[in-house]
Amino acid sequence: MSSVRRLVRPALLIVLVIAALPATLGPGSGRPVAQVGQPTPKAPPGPSPSATPPTPTPDPKPAPLTLDMAVGQMMAASFGGPTITEGLRRLILDQKVGTVLIFGDNFTDAASLHRLTTELQRLGRDAGLPAPLLVAVDEEGGRVMRIHDGVAALPSELELGARGPQGVRQAVADNAAGLHTLGIQLNLAPVADLRSNPADAVIGDRSFGGDPAAVGSLVAAAVDGLHDGGVAATLKHFPGLGGAAGDPHSAMPTDPESFDRWVATQARSFQAGIDAGADAVMTTAVVVPGLDPSGTPALFSRAVVTGLLRERLQFEGVIVTDGLGMGGITTLYGLPDATVAAVRAGNDLVLLNSADAAYQASAIDAVKQQVRAGGIAMDQVQASAARVVALRARWPVWAPSLMDLAAAPPTFELALSRR
């Protein structure tokens, strides 16, 4: 590992962002947000002690989003290569896609990532999106880190957890500050799964461990750290992957745990992250008959997504799917059918996880067709879109020019780690 150090003023790292927000952000908005666009009451002409100032008239409830715009806010597109493709442009401009999930092949270094996020924001503005376009990334630490340049490195959660809650919070905050500066608003982390099965082939050291109480406090600390750094947090992989043998990236795993066992273990670590204010929870592809006897994979199960996560754990934020391009899903569903099933289950944001823009567009169109046919309620789509828009408004993007940072006087050091 080597490092390059750049010099910047501290003042450049402390910025107040005032975003123009919708008057009503809908369910799951979390923090209070100031409304804009309300008329300001005028003082009566001349001094008049007995005069009563006029009562301001609140803005009427904003009009619902169009079907295209509402469904677009529920979709997260992906693309291949280091430059924005024409297909991705069309997904944003025509389909009104409001989220882009980036991977390591989409940029080469901090400067190219900054250019990418800046251009994506410009496309979002050109599309007339109701909030800044959301740029998301997997930056867990250890073997799952997409960005190595311009951010503080993180070890695996298992290693990081040895530092205790405060150490976790500080390390995650340092990493998140770099993400925020580069234009990332949503981290698909932390991992909240408990690792309870040695045959688990996907979680391993990505988890803080197997003790629900200890893991819960560390998950909460990671959520706090992300927020300290200016980035939204996502708990994953609900309802928990660490107890299942196998890896959903290759085949659909099955977890034999009972409902009571789940309540006493995995549910506790996710609840701790929710209580800490996690902005999103990611659902995943695992069959848990103890939670849904029908054998429907959790990500597509209304009993799990809506019944357990939304109602039992009372999570009010954004429910986001795991990537629908995983092998465990693609062997069972095509992308359009998987997208429709995910929305029906109660997911708010769908990670389409494909480099094929036309295939992604077909999945988006399939959801619209179901809404028009009455198979998916328009009220549900509006509510999901509102939650996603609220998250984006809560965590506005700030990405200063890296050239400006490099030109700043040598009064403060920012380590730009390369790995």
C-alpha positions as CSV (number, residue, x, y, z in Angstrom):
1,M,0.0,0.0,0.0
2,S,1.4,3.5,-0.9
3,S,-0.1,6.9,-0.3
4,V,-0.2,10.3,-1.9
5,R,-0.7,13.3,0.2
6,R,-2.5,16.5,-1.0
7,L,-2.7,19.8,0.8
8,V,-5.9,21.6,1.5
9,R,-7.4,24.2,3.7
10,P,-9.5,22.9,6.6
11,A,-12.2,25.4,5.6
12,L,-12.6,23.6,2.3
13,L,-13.6,20.5,4.2
14,I,-16.4,22.2,6.2
15,V,-19.2,23.1,4.0
16,L,-22.9,23.9,4.7
17,V,-25.1,22.6,1.9
18,I,-28.5,24.0,1.6
19,A,-30.6,22.0,-0.8
20,A,-33.9,23.1,-2.3
21,L,-36.2,20.4,-1.0
22,P,-39.7,19.4,-1.8
23,A,-42.3,20.8,0.6
24,T,-43.4,17.3,1.5
25,L,-41.0,14.4,1.5
26,G,-43.4,11.6,2.3
27,P,-43.0,8.6,4.6
28,G,-39.6,7.6,6.0
29,S,-38.1,11.1,5.8
30,G,-36.4,10.6,9.1
31,R,-35.0,14.0,10.1
32,P,-37.0,17.2,10.1
33,V,-36.4,19.1,6.9
34,A,-37.1,22.7,6.4
35,Q,-39.7,23.4,3.8
36,V,-39.0,25.9,1.0
37,G,-41.3,27.8,-1.3
38,Q,-43.7,28.9,1.5
39,P,-45.0,32.5,1.2
40,T,-43.4,34.8,3.8
41,P,-46.0,36.9,5.7
42,K,-45.6,40.6,5.2
43,A,-45.7,43.1,8.1
44,P,-48.8,45.4,8.1
45,P,-48.1,48.8,6.6
46,G,-47.0,51.3,9.3
47,P,-46.9,50.8,13.0
48,S,-50.2,49.3,14.3
49,P,-50.0,47.7,17.7
50,S,-53.5,46.3,17.4
51,A,-52.9,44.8,13.9
52,T,-52.6,41.0,13.7
53,P,-50.0,39.8,11.2
54,P,-51.6,37.7,8.5
55,T,-51.5,34.0,8.9
56,P,-49.2,32.4,6.3
57,T,-51.0,30.1,3.9
58,P,-49.2,26.7,3.7
59,D,-48.3,25.4,0.3
60,P,-50.8,22.9,-1.0
61,K,-49.7,19.2,-1.1
62,P,-47.4,18.8,-4.0
63,A,-48.8,17.0,-7.0
64,P,-48.0,13.3,-7.2
65,L,-45.1,12.4,-9.5
66,T,-45.9,11.1,-13.0
67,L,-45.8,7.4,-13.5
68,D,-42.5,7.7,-15.4
69,M,-40.9,9.9,-12.7
70,A,-42.2,7.8,-9.7
71,V,-41.0,4.5,-11.1
72,G,-37.7,6.1,-12.2
73,Q,-37.0,7.1,-8.6
74,M,-37.4,3.4,-7.6
75,M,-34.7,2.2,-10.0
76,A,-30.9,2.1,-9.6
77,A,-29.0,1.6,-12.9
78,S,-25.5,0.3,-13.5
79,F,-23.2,0.5,-16.5
80,G,-19.9,-0.9,-17.7
81,G,-16.6,0.9,-18.3
82,P,-15.0,4.1,-17.3
83,T,-17.2,6.5,-19.3
84,I,-21.0,7.1,-19.1
85,T,-22.6,5.2,-21.8
86,E,-25.4,6.4,-24.1
87,G,-27.6,3.8,-22.7
88,L,-27.1,5.1,-19.1
89,R,-27.8,8.7,-20.4
90,R,-31.1,7.5,-21.9
91,L,-32.1,5.7,-18.7
92,I,-31.6,8.9,-16.7
93,L,-33.0,11.4,-19.2
94,D,-35.9,9.3,-20.6
95,Q,-36.7,6.7,-17.9
96,K,-36.0,9.3,-15.1
97,V,-33.8,6.8,-13.2
98,G,-32.7,8.5,-10.0
99,T,-29.9,6.3,-8.7
100,V,-26.7,5.0,-10.2
101,L,-24.7,2.2,-8.6
102,I,-21.1,2.4,-9.5
103,F,-18.4,-0.3,-9.5
104,G,-14.6,-0.3,-9.7
105,D,-14.5,-0.4,-13.5
106,N,-16.4,2.8,-13.7
107,F,-13.4,5.0,-12.7
108,T,-9.6,4.8,-12.3
109,D,-8.8,7.2,-9.5
110,A,-10.2,9.9,-7.3
111,A,-10.1,12.5,-10.0
112,S,-12.0,10.3,-12.6
113,L,-14.6,9.4,-9.9
114,H,-15.1,13.0,-9.1
115,R,-15.7,13.8,-12.8
116,L,-18.1,10.8,-13.1
117,T,-20.2,11.9,-10.1
118,T,-20.3,15.5,-11.3
119,E,-21.4,14.4,-14.8
120,L,-24.1,12.1,-13.3
121,Q,-25.4,15.0,-11.2
122,R,-25.6,17.2,-14.3
123,L,-27.6,14.5,-16.1
124,G,-30.0,14.3,-13.1
125,R,-30.6,18.0,-13.3
126,D,-31.1,17.8,-17.1
127,A,-33.7,15.0,-16.5
128,G,-35.6,17.2,-14.0
129,L,-35.4,14.7,-11.2
130,P,-37.2,15.8,-8.0
131,A,-33.9,15.6,-5.9
132,P,-30.2,15.3,-6.7
133,L,-29.4,12.0,-8.4
134,L,-28.2,9.4,-5.9
135,V,-24.8,7.8,-6.4
136,A,-24.3,4.6,-4.4
137,V,-21.3,2.3,-3.9
138,D,-20.3,-0.8,-1.9
139,E,-17.6,0.3,0.5
140,E,-17.7,-2.1,3.4
141,G,-14.0,-2.4,4.0
142,G,-11.6,-5.4,3.7
143,R,-12.3,-7.4,0.5
144,V,-15.3,-5.3,-0.5
145,M,-14.0,-1.8,-1.3
146,R,-14.7,-0.3,-4.6
147,I,-12.8,3.0,-4.0
148,H,-9.2,3.0,-2.8
149,D,-8.1,6.4,-4.0
150,G,-9.2,9.5,-2.1
151,V,-10.7,7.7,0.9
152,A,-9.3,6.3,4.2
153,A,-8.9,2.5,3.9
154,L,-11.0,0.3,6.0
155,P,-10.2,-3.3,7.2
156,S,-12.8,-6.0,7.2
157,E,-15.6,-5.6,9.7
158,L,-14.3,-8.5,11.7
159,E,-10.9,-6.8,12.2
160,L,-12.4,-3.4,12.6
161,G,-14.8,-4.5,15.3
162,A,-11.8,-5.3,17.6
163,R,-11.4,-1.5,18.0
164,G,-14.8,-1.3,19.8
165,P,-17.7,1.0,18.9
166,Q,-15.8,4.3,19.1
167,G,-13.0,3.0,17.0
168,V,-15.5,1.7,14.4
169,R,-17.3,5.0,14.4
170,Q,-14.1,7.0,13.8
171,A,-12.7,4.8,11.1
172,V,-16.0,4.7,9.2
173,A,-16.4,8.5,9.6
174,D,-12.9,9.0,8.1
175,N,-13.8,6.8,5.1
176,A,-17.2,8.4,4.7
177,A,-15.8,11.9,4.6
178,G,-13.7,10.8,1.5
179,L,-16.8,9.3,-0.1
180,H,-18.8,12.4,0.5
181,T,-16.1,14.6,-1.0
182,L,-16.0,12.5,-4.1
183,G,-19.8,12.8,-4.6
184,I,-21.0,9.5,-3.1
185,Q,-24.2,9.9,-1.1
186,L,-25.1,6.3,-0.2
187,N,-22.9,3.5,1.0
188,L,-24.3,0.0,0.8
189,A,-22.8,-0.7,4.2
190,P,-22.5,-1.7,7.0
191,V,-23.0,-5.5,7.0
192,A,-25.4,-6.4,9.8
193,D,-25.4,-10.1,9.3
194,L,-24.4,-12.4,12.1
195,R,-22.0,-15.1,11.1
196,S,-23.3,-18.3,12.8
197,N,-22.6,-21.0,10.2
198,P,-19.0,-21.9,9.3
199,A,-20.3,-23.2,5.9
200,D,-21.4,-19.6,5.0
201,A,-19.6,-18.9,1.7
202,V,-20.3,-15.2,1.3
203,I,-20.2,-13.3,4.6
204,G,-17.1,-14.5,6.6
205,D,-15.0,-11.6,7.8
206,R,-17.5,-9.1,6.3
207,S,-19.5,-9.5,9.5
208,F,-18.6,-8.0,12.9
209,G,-19.1,-11.5,14.4
210,G,-21.8,-13.9,15.7
211,D,-22.9,-12.3,19.0
212,P,-26.0,-10.3,18.4
213,A,-25.5,-7.9,21.3
214,A,-21.8,-7.2,20.4
215,V,-22.5,-7.0,16.7
216,G,-25.5,-4.7,17.2
217,S,-23.5,-2.1,19.0
218,L,-20.8,-2.1,16.3
219,V,-23.4,-1.9,13.5
220,A,-24.9,1.1,15.3
221,A,-21.5,2.7,15.6
222,A,-20.9,2.2,11.8
223,V,-24.2,3.9,11.0
224,D,-23.2,6.8,13.2
225,G,-19.8,7.0,11.5
226,L,-21.3,7.1,8.0
227,H,-23.5,9.9,9.1
228,D,-20.6,11.8,10.7
229,G,-18.9,11.7,7.4
230,G,-22.0,12.9,5.5
231,V,-23.1,9.7,3.8
232,A,-26.3,7.6,4.1
233,A,-26.1,4.1,5.6
234,T,-27.5,0.8,4.4
235,L,-27.9,-2.3,6.6
236,K,-27.4,-5.5,4.8
237,H,-28.3,-8.3,4.0
238,F,-31.8,-8.7,5.4
239,P,-33.0,-11.0,6.9
240,G,-29.4,-12.2,7.4
241,L,-27.0,-14.3,5.3
242,G,-24.5,-15.5,7.8
243,G,-26.5,-18.5,8.9
244,A,-26.9,-20.0,5.4
245,A,-24.5,-22.3,3.6
246,G,-23.7,-21.1,0.1
247,D,-23.5,-17.9,-1.8
248,P,-26.4,-16.2,-3.6
249,H,-24.1,-14.8,-6.2
250,S,-23.9,-18.4,-7.6
251,A,-27.0,-20.2,-6.3
252,M,-30.0,-19.5,-4.0
253,P,-29.0,-20.5,-0.5
254,T,-31.5,-21.8,2.2
255,D,-31.3,-21.0,5.9
256,P,-33.0,-23.5,8.1
257,E,-33.3,-21.2,11.2
258,S,-36.7,-20.9,12.9
259,F,-38.6,-17.7,13.4
260,D,-37.8,-17.7,17.1
261,R,-34.1,-18.2,16.4
262,W,-34.2,-15.4,13.9
263,V,-35.8,-13.0,16.4
264,A,-33.2,-13.9,19.0
265,T,-30.2,-13.4,16.6
266,Q,-30.3,-11.7,13.2
267,A,-33.2,-9.5,14.0
268,R,-31.4,-7.9,16.9
269,S,-28.4,-6.7,14.9
270,F,-30.6,-5.2,12.2
271,Q,-32.8,-3.6,14.9
272,A,-29.8,-2.0,16.4
273,G,-28.9,-0.4,13.1
274,I,-32.4,0.7,12.5
275,D,-32.5,2.3,16.0
276,A,-29.3,4.1,15.2
277,G,-31.0,5.8,12.2
278,A,-30.0,3.7,9.2
279,D,-31.3,5.3,6.0
280,A,-31.8,2.0,4.1
281,V,-31.9,-1.7,4.6
282,M,-31.0,-4.1,1.8
283,T,-33.0,-7.3,1.3
284,T,-31.3,-10.3,-0.2
285,A,-31.7,-13.6,-2.0
286,V,-32.0,-16.4,0.6
287,V,-34.8,-18.8,1.3
288,V,-35.8,-19.0,5.0
289,P,-38.8,-21.3,5.4
290,G,-39.1,-20.3,9.0
291,L,-39.9,-16.7,7.9
292,D,-41.9,-17.5,4.8
293,P,-43.1,-21.2,4.6
294,S,-43.9,-20.6,0.9
295,G,-40.2,-20.9,0.1
296,T,-40.1,-17.5,-1.7
297,P,-36.7,-16.0,-1.6
298,A,-36.6,-13.2,1.1
299,L,-36.0,-10.4,-1.4
300,F,-39.3,-11.3,-3.2
301,S,-41.3,-12.2,-0.1
302,R,-43.9,-9.8,1.0
303,A,-44.0,-11.6,4.3
304,V,-40.3,-10.8,4.9
305,V,-39.9,-7.4,3.2
306,T,-43.2,-5.8,4.4
307,G,-44.3,-8.1,7.2
308,L,-41.0,-8.4,9.1
309,L,-38.9,-5.4,8.0
310,R,-41.5,-2.7,7.5
311,E,-44.0,-3.8,10.1
312,R,-42.3,-5.9,12.8
313,L,-39.0,-4.0,13.0
314,Q,-40.9,-0.7,12.1
315,F,-38.3,0.4,9.6
316,E,-39.6,3.6,7.9
317,G,-36.7,4.3,5.5
318,V,-35.7,3.0,2.1
319,I,-35.8,-0.8,1.5
320,V,-33.3,-1.6,-1.3
321,T,-32.8,-4.9,-3.0
322,D,-29.6,-6.7,-3.4
323,G,-28.3,-6.7,-7.0
324,L,-30.8,-8.6,-9.3
325,G,-27.9,-9.7,-11.4
326,M,-26.7,-12.3,-8.9
327,G,-26.6,-15.9,-10.1
328,G,-29.0,-17.1,-7.5
329,I,-31.6,-14.8,-8.9
330,T,-30.9,-15.0,-12.6
331,T,-31.3,-18.8,-12.6
332,L,-34.9,-18.3,-11.4
333,Y,-36.0,-15.0,-12.9
334,G,-35.4,-12.7,-15.8
335,L,-34.7,-9.1,-14.9
336,P,-38.2,-7.8,-15.8
337,D,-40.0,-10.5,-13.7
338,A,-37.5,-10.1,-10.8
339,T,-38.0,-6.3,-10.8
340,V,-41.8,-6.6,-10.7
341,A,-41.6,-9.3,-7.9
342,A,-39.3,-7.1,-5.9
343,V,-41.6,-4.1,-6.1
344,R,-44.7,-6.2,-5.2
345,A,-42.9,-7.5,-2.1
346,G,-42.5,-3.9,-0.9
347,N,-38.9,-2.9,-1.9
348,D,-38.6,0.8,-2.6
349,L,-35.3,0.9,-4.6
350,V,-34.3,-1.9,-7.0
351,L,-30.7,-2.5,-7.9
352,L,-31.0,-3.6,-11.6
353,N,-27.4,-4.7,-11.6
354,S,-26.9,-5.0,-15.4
355,A,-24.6,-3.4,-17.9
356,D,-27.3,-3.8,-20.6
357,A,-29.2,-0.5,-20.6
358,A,-31.9,-2.0,-22.9
359,Y,-32.5,-4.9,-20.5
360,Q,-32.7,-2.4,-17.6
361,A,-35.2,-0.3,-19.6
362,S,-37.4,-3.4,-20.2
363,A,-37.5,-4.1,-16.4
364,I,-38.6,-0.5,-15.8
365,D,-41.3,-0.8,-18.4
366,A,-42.5,-4.0,-16.9
367,V,-43.2,-2.2,-13.6
368,K,-45.1,0.6,-15.4
369,Q,-47.2,-2.0,-17.2
370,Q,-48.1,-3.6,-13.9
371,V,-49.1,-0.3,-12.4
372,R,-51.3,0.6,-15.4
373,A,-52.9,-2.9,-15.2
374,G,-53.6,-2.6,-11.5
375,G,-51.1,-5.3,-10.5
376,I,-49.1,-2.8,-8.5
377,A,-50.8,0.1,-6.7
378,M,-49.9,3.6,-7.8
379,D,-50.1,4.7,-4.1
380,Q,-47.4,2.1,-3.3
381,V,-45.2,3.5,-6.1
382,Q,-45.7,7.1,-5.0
383,A,-44.8,6.1,-1.3
384,S,-41.7,4.3,-2.4
385,A,-40.6,7.2,-4.6
386,A,-41.1,9.6,-1.8
387,R,-38.9,7.6,0.6
388,V,-36.1,7.5,-2.0
389,V,-36.4,11.2,-2.7
390,A,-36.4,12.0,1.0
391,L,-33.2,10.1,1.5
392,R,-31.5,12.0,-1.4
393,A,-32.7,15.3,0.0
394,R,-31.4,14.4,3.5
395,W,-27.9,13.7,2.2
396,P,-27.1,16.3,-0.5
397,V,-24.0,15.9,-2.6
398,W,-20.9,18.0,-2.2
399,A,-18.0,17.4,-4.5
400,P,-15.4,20.2,-4.7
401,S,-13.0,20.2,-7.5
402,L,-9.9,18.1,-6.8
403,M,-7.9,20.6,-8.7
404,D,-9.1,23.3,-6.3
405,L,-8.1,21.0,-3.4
406,A,-4.6,20.4,-4.8
407,A,-4.1,24.2,-5.3
408,A,-5.0,25.0,-1.7
409,P,-2.2,26.4,0.7
410,P,-0.4,23.7,2.7
411,T,-2.3,24.2,6.0
412,F,-3.9,20.8,6.3
413,E,-3.1,17.3,5.0
414,L,-5.6,14.9,3.4
415,A,-4.3,11.4,2.8
416,L,-5.3,10.0,-0.5
417,S,-4.7,6.3,-0.1
418,R,-3.9,4.0,-2.9
419,R,-4.3,0.3,-2.6
